[in-house]
Amino acid sequence: MYRNLKILHVSESFGWSGGAAQALALAARLQKYGYDNAIACPRGGDLWKKAAAAGLRLFPFKPRRDYDLPCAVKLAALLNRRKPEILHAHHPKAHAMCLMAKAIAGHKPVLVVTRRVSHPLIKTVFARLKYKSSLIDGYIAVAGAVRRMLVDYGLPPRRVRIIYSGVDSARFKPGPPSERVLKELALPQGAPALGLIGNFSRDKGQHVFVEAAARLLKEGLDFTLIFAGRETDSAAMKKLLAAHGVPPEKVRLLGLRHDVPELLSVMTLSVNAAVKGEALSGSIRESMAAGVPVIASDIAGNGEIVIDGKTGLLFPSGDSETLYRRLKYALSDPGTVRALAVRGLEFVRENFTVEAMVRKTLLYYSALLLKE
């Protein structure tokens, strides 16, 4: 394995996201292991601030669109100056810019692209050039479902490796409920708390969860709903809840939070109801690592971590009727659901840690360099 790698990670992420968290976790851990890591990302954004706090070298990178020639020229100059062995693109615009920069630069690093979403790939001429270019040495797919999508698009299977995103097992682990969060949220003693952590959007499926939960509340079941993520405290979210007759006192709308481990500690169930775009949910990994039972939609790679009836419960994406039945079952049989959570915790610890993600990524870097 190469011991003196110089790696440049590139992302256009300004706000915080699961992909930004994974890019930072990889770079920071590799830096800790003694590798020379730097991140190119938008100055002043969440990734920039967190990477700076982690002691990583930073370079400004802010493409205005997929094919921003001035931005690509600046990135090419950075490649010529720093001469990294590995150029790792973590998001779509970074993918396009790294491809252009490598084409322009005199220095030609190994280019690795991570695909983190399950959105269908478009089939325009430019898109085909972007994904099938021989300048890209290898792809990382964060789930088997994503790898199948890339291979079906026409990429050779040998160029796409599955490396699951990892959860920080030091932060996300079973523990007692956070007294601070219990006090802040004023959760009714003894009543279950059902949570969905994810930015508010149609793709994330809050509407599916609300529809299912509203039926249970109307039947007289007692629980509190917790929503955390960007815009979950918005007027649109409140309108959705009101439209389904969910009483305000039964809901906690928290917006974007940075204390997710503490939030998970007070949850009885964690729900992922994504209907589009998700590859393999970070909230699922984190919930399972914290020992919280999970109910998830079967979109894309979710079924690779939530094995129905073994590590959690699955329901068909977008199907609020089946989610309603799953929630009702989970609330009526907490012992069985806790047993699923125990097996889920073991499964995550074996397969979905940051340590495993970093180790497999480093091995992939080395394998690609050996082909050069």
Secondary structure, DSSP 4 states (H G I P E B T S, - for coil): --SS-EEEEE----S--HHHHHHHHHHHHHHHTT-EEEEEE-TTSHHHHHHHHTT-EEEE---SSTT-HHHHHHHHHHHHHH--SEEEE-SHHHHHHHHHHHHH-SS-PEEEEEE-B-PPPP-SHHHHHHHH-TT--EEEESSHHHHHHHHHHT--GGGEEE----B-TTTS---PPPHHHHHHHTPPTT--EEEEES-SSTTTTHHHHHHHHHHHHHTT---EEEEESTTTTSHHHHHHHHHTT--GGGEEE--S-S-HHHHHHT-SEEEE---SSBSS-HHHHHHHHTT--EEEE--GGGGGT--BTTTBEEE-TT-HHHHHHHHHHHHH-HHHHHHHHHHHHHHHHHH-BHHHHHHHHHHHHHHHHHH-
